[in-house]
Amino acid sequence: SVRRENACGALRFMASTASTRYILGRTRGVIPALSDALVDVDASNEQRIRCINTLILLSQDPNVRAFMLKVPSLPAALKKAAIDESAQVRNLVCVCLSILTKDKPNRPIIGEIFLDAAVHILDLASAFDDVQPRSKNNIRRRLRGRQAADDDDDEEAIPGVLSDMTMESLSHNDVTCVVGNKVESKQQNVDREMKTAPTHEVYFQARSHALKVLLDLSNTPHLTKDMARHEALLATLIRLEGALKAADNMLIMAIVTNLTRHSGNATLLAGNSTFVSALIRAVGNATDEECRKCALYALRNLATESDTHKNLITNEALFQTLGRQYSTSSDVDTRIAILSVLQNLSNDAAFLLMVPCVPTILSDLIQKSNAGESDVETHMACDIMATLSKWMWSANYTGAQAKDIQLGGNGGNDFGFKTPAKPFLSTRAHDQWM
C-alpha cells in the first residue's frame, strides 16, 4: 500500500543520518517491522527495496550491526530475500550481508542462511556472462532461454532490473521498480521484464557482493569446513574460476585458498580432481599474478597433509605446470610459492618418481641453490635438493627400486630408512585477505 511505502521511505530517510541510526536501530519494533515487510507476499518491490536500504544504512553503525541478527525475524527474512524474484532486492541483500559479515560473531548465522542462496545468485549472473553491455535484444533472448529452462525445472523465472546501480547508490538511493501487488504467471513476468528493458549489470554486482560475503565466511574455521563440503557451492566456484573480471577472479581464488587452510579440508579437496585441476589451471593461465600466488598457496596447503600426496604427486600436469612457471616467472614471490609446494611434496619418498617428468625442475633447483635472487629462495632450493639427495642415498643404500616406493608414505620408512620425515610448512592464506 501507499501508506506502507511512505512508512518504509520515512524510516530510510531517518536512517540516512549517522547520528540517528543507533537510536532507530534500538527502537523496539523497528527491525522486526522491516523484516516482516521485506518478506510480505503483498509487499511491492518498492517497499522491499526501501526496507533493505534501511537495513543497509542501519548496519553501517557498528553498534547496531552487532545486535541486528539477534532479532529473531531478521535472519529468516534475509534468507528469503536473498532468493527474491527481484534482482535488485537480491543485490541489496548481498550488500547488507557483506556489511554484517564485518562482525565475526555474525558470520555463523550468515553462513547458515546464505550458502544455498549464494549458489543461486552466482548461477543467475552466469546466464549473462556473454551478453554485451546494454544489449536489450540479447537480454530478451537470454530471458526467454532461461524461461524455457525454468518451465522444465518448475522454478521461478529470472526477473530483470530497471536501472543501473553504483556502489554509492546501493546505500543511499532508492531504485524505482513498479511491480504492483497482482500475481503474475511466469510468462507475464518475463514479458514485463523484457518490456522494461532490463540491464544485466545488477546481476554482476550481486555476484561480486556475494563473493565478498563468501570470502569473509571462508575466514571462519567451522564455516570453511561447511563450505568445502557444500558440493554445489564448490562446483560453482570451480566453474567460475578464471572466467570473470579480474576483481571477482581474485575473490574466488582467495576463497579457495582459505578453504584449503584447514587440515580437515585438505584430504577432501585434494581428492577432488576437478578442484585440483582448477588450481593447476590458475597457476598456468592466470593473467593476474596475485591469483597465481593464491592458487600456489592453496596447493601448498593441500601438500601439508601426507594423506594428500598420493593425489598430488601422481599428477603429472601439476609438476609440468610448476616447472614451466618456475622457469619463466620473473616474480620472486611466485617462485618462492612454487618452491613451497615442492618442499612439502619432497617430504614424501614418492617425490623421486615425478622429478624425471620435468627435467628442468632439477636444473633450476641446482641453479637457484647456488645463486637465488633472495636468501629465502636459495634456502628453499637447497632444502629440496638436500631432501632429494636423502631419498637417492636411501634408495641406493637399501637397493630399493621404483616399484618399491609407495605413494603417500610417511617419509623414509618406505625405504627402511628410520629417520623421521621433516615437518611440513604450515598452511597459510593470502595476506591480502586476512
N, C-alpha and C positions, 0 to 999 in steps of 0.2 A: 504494500500500500504506500501511498504518498507520505503518510504520516511516519511510517517506519523508515522510509528512505531519508526523510528530513531528520529523524532522530539519529540515524546512523551517521549522517553528514555532520550533525552538531557534535557528536562525540568525536568524530575525526577531527573537526576544527579545534576542539578543546585539546586534543592530544597533540596537535601540531606545535604547541608551545612547550618547550622543555620543562619549564618550571611547574607546569600543571600535570605532568604525566604521572608522577608518583601519587599525587592526591587522587587523580582519576582512577589509576590502577588499583588503589587501595579502597576505593569506594565500593561498598557492598553491592553486589548485583551487576556491576558494570561488565566484568569479564564473562560471567555466566550468560548475560543477555546477549553479548556479542557472539558467544559460542552457539547459542540457540539460533540466532538469526542467520549465522553462517551456514547452517545445515538444514534450515527450514525449507521444506519442499515447496512452499508457497512463496518463498523469497525470490525477488527478481535478481538478475545478475548484478544490477546496480547496487542493490542492498548488500549482496555478498562482497562485492568489491570494496564498498565503504567499510564494512565490518573488518575485513582483513587488513585494509590500510590502517585502520585504527589500532589493530593489534600490532602491526609493524611499528607504528610510532610509539606505542607503549613499551614495546620490547627494547627500544633503544635506551631506555633508562635501566642501568644495571640493577638497581634495587627492585624494580618491577619485574625485570626479566628473571630474577632469582625465584620468584614465587608464582609466576604465571601458570606454569604447567602443573602446579599443585592444585589448581582449580579443577575439580573432577571432570567437568564437562568439556574443557578445552582440548586435551589430547585427543579425545574421540572426535571432536569437531574438526580438528586439523587433519586427522587421519582420513576422514570422509572427504574433506575439501581438497585434499591432495590428489584425489582422482575425480574431481568435479568435472562436469561436462564442459565447463568454460576453461579455455586455455589461459585466459587472464587470471582467473581465480587460482588455478594450479600454479601459475608462475609466482603470484603474490604469496601463496602459502610457502613455496620454496624459499622466497626471500625472508619470510618471517622465521622459518625454521633455521635458516643459515645464521640469523642473529641469535636465536635462542641457544644454538649449539655452542656459542661462545662460553657459556657457563657449563663446566664439566658435569655438575650434578644433573643437568637437564638431558644429557646425552643418552642415558639408559632408556628414558621414556621415549625420546625421539627415535631411538633405534627400534623400539617395539612397534612404532606406528608408521615408520617411513620406508623400510627396506622394500616391501612389496610395491608401494607407491612409486618409489624411485625407478624400479624396472619399468613400470607403466609410462612414466614421464620420459625416460631415455628412449624407449621404443617409439613413442609418438613423434619425438623430434627426428628420429632416424628416417621417418617416412618422407621428410622434406629435405634431406641432405643434398640431393641432387637437383633441387629446384633453384632456378636462377632467381636472384633477388627481385622482389616486387613483380613477379610474373603471374598475373592473375589467372591466365589460362592454365599454366602448369599447376597452380594451386587447385583450380577447379578439377583438373584431371586427377590429381592425387587424392582429393577428397572423394571423388567418385570411386576411385580404386579402393580406397580404404572402406568406403561404404559397402562395396561388394564383399570385401573380406569380413566386415562386421556382420553382414547378413548370414554368412556361412558360420561364423563363430558365435552368433547371437550376443554380440557385445554392443556397447554404445558407440554411436558414430562420433567421429572427431569433429568437434566444433571449431569454428575459425576464430579469428581475432580481428577486432575492428580498428585498431590503431597501433602504431609502434609505441614502445615504452623504453625509456632510458633508465639507467640505474637511479638517477635522481628522481625521475617521475614515479618510480615504483614506490617510493616512500612518501612523496609529497603531493602527488596529483591523482585525482580520481580519473578513471578511464571510462567514458560513457559506453554502455552496451545495452541496447534496448532489446530485451527478450520477451518480457511480459510474463504473465502467470499461466498462460494456456499450455496445455500438454500437446507436444508435437510428436508426430511419428518420426522414425529415422529419416525417411526421405524428405519430409518437410524441414527437418532440422538441417540436413545437408544443403537443401535448396536455399534456405535462408542464409546460411553461412556463405554460399557462393555468391549470392546477390549482394552481400555486404562487402565483397572483395577482400577477404582476409589476407593478411600477410603472415609469413611464417617465422619472422624474427622472434616472436614471443615464445615459440616452441624452443628455439635455440637458447633463449635467455633462461627459460625454465630448466633446461638441461644443465646449463652452466651452474645455476644456483643449486640444483640437486647434487651435482658433483661436489660442490663446496660443502654441502651438508655431509655427504658420504665421507669426505676427507676428514672432517672433524670427528665423525663417528669411528673412523678407522684408527684413530689415535687412542681409543678406549679399549683395553685388553680384551674384556669378555665380549664386547661388541664385535671386535675383529674376528673372533672365533665364529660368531654367528654369521658374519658377512662371508667368511671363507667357505662356509657350509651352505650358503644360500645359492643354490645352483643357477637359478635364473639371473640373479644379480651378477654372479661371476661370469656367466656366459655372455651377458650383455656388455660388461666392461671389456672382456677379451675381444668381442666383435668390434667394438668402437675404437679400440686402441690403434692409434696412428691414422684414423680416418677423419678426425675432427680438426678444428683450428688449433693453433699451437697452444693457447692457454688451456683449452679443455683437454688436449692430449697430455699436458703436463699434470693436470689434476688427476687424470686416470692413472698415470704412471706412479704418482705419489701415493694414491690409494692402494695400488697393487703392492708397492714397496712396503707400506705399513701392514698389509695383510700377511706378508712373509716374515714379519718381525718376531712373531710369537711361535715358540717351538711347537705348540700344539697344532699349528697350521702347516708346518714345513713338509712333513711326510705326505699329508693330504694333497697339497698343491704340487709338490714335485711329482706325484703320481698322476697328475692331470696333464697329459701330453699336449693338449691344446693350450693350456696355460703356459707351460714351459716354452712351447713353440712361439707364443706371442712375445715372451720376454726375449727370446733369441732374435726374433724379427725386429724388435725395438732396438736391440743392440746393433744390429747390422744396418737398419734402414732409417732410424730416427734422424730427422733433419735438425732437431734441437739437441744440443749436447747435454742439457740437463735431463732430458727424457732418457737419453742413452745411459747416463750415470744412474738414474733411478732403476732402470732395468738391470744394470750390473749389480747394484746394491741388493736388489731382490734375489738375484741368482746367488750372490754371496750369502744372503740369509738362508736360502734353501740349503746351501752346501755346508752350513754349520752342523747339520744333523747327519750322523753317519748312516741313518736309515734311508736317506735320500740319494746316497752316492750311486746306488745301482741304476737309478733312473737317469742321473746326470752324466755319469762317466761313460755310459754306453751311447750317449747322444753325440754322434759324430758331428752333426751340424753345429752343436754348441762349441766344440773345440775349433772347428774351422772358422766360425764367426769371431770367436775370441782372438784367434791367431791373426786373422786378417785385420781386425780393428787395432790390435796391439802394434802391428807393423806399420799401419798407416796413420794412426791418431797422432796429432800434434799437441793434444791436451794432456798435461802431466797427470791431472786428477783422474782422467778417464783411464789412462794406462795403469795407474795405481789401483783403480777399481777392478780392472781386469785381473791384475795380479792377485787381488784379494780373493777372487773366485778361484783362481788356480791354486792359491796357497791352501785354501780349505780342502779342495779336492785332492791335493797332493798328499794329504794325510792318510789316504786310502791306498793300499798297495796296488789296487787295480788301475790307479792313475798311470802306471807304466804302460798299460796296454794301449792307451789313447795317444801318447806322445808321438809315436811314429806316424799317426794320421795327419799331423800338422808339423812337418819338419821345421817350419820357420819359428815355431814357438821356442824350440830348444836353442836355436842360433840366436834369437832375440834375447832370450834369458841370459845366455852366456855374455852377450854384448853388454846388456844392462847391468849385470852383476859386476862388471869391470868399471863401467862409467855411466851410471844412470844420471838423468837430469836432476834428480833430487835424492837426498840421503834415504828417504823412505822407499823410493822405487828401487834403489840399489840394494837396500837391506832385504826387501821382499823377494827380489830376484835371486839373491844369494840364498835366502832361506829355502825357496823352492828347489834350487839346484842341489842344496845340501840334502833335502829330503829325497830327491830323485836318486842321488848317489847312495843314500842309505838303502833304498829298495834294490838298487842294482847290486850292491855288495851283498845284501841278504840273499838275493836270488842266486848269485854266483856261489855264495858260501854253502847254501843248502842244496844247490843243484836243482832248484825249482824251475819248472817250465811254465810257459804261458797258461797251459791248461790247469796248472796247479793254483793259479791265482784266483781267489774267489772274490766276486763283486760285493761291495758293501761290507768289507771286513772291518775288523777292529784294530787296524794298524798292522804292526809287524807280525802278529800272531798267525797271519796267513802263511808266512814262510817258516814258522817255528822260531822267529826272532822275537825274544821275550821282552824287549824294552817297550814300554808303553808308548802309544801314539802321542804326538804333541797336542796341546789344546787348540781348539779351533778359534778363529777370530769370532768375536761376538757379533750378534745381529745389530743392524742399525737401520734408521730411517733417513730420509733425505733431510738434512739440517734445515732446509728452507721451510719445511712444513712442521717443524716441532713447535 
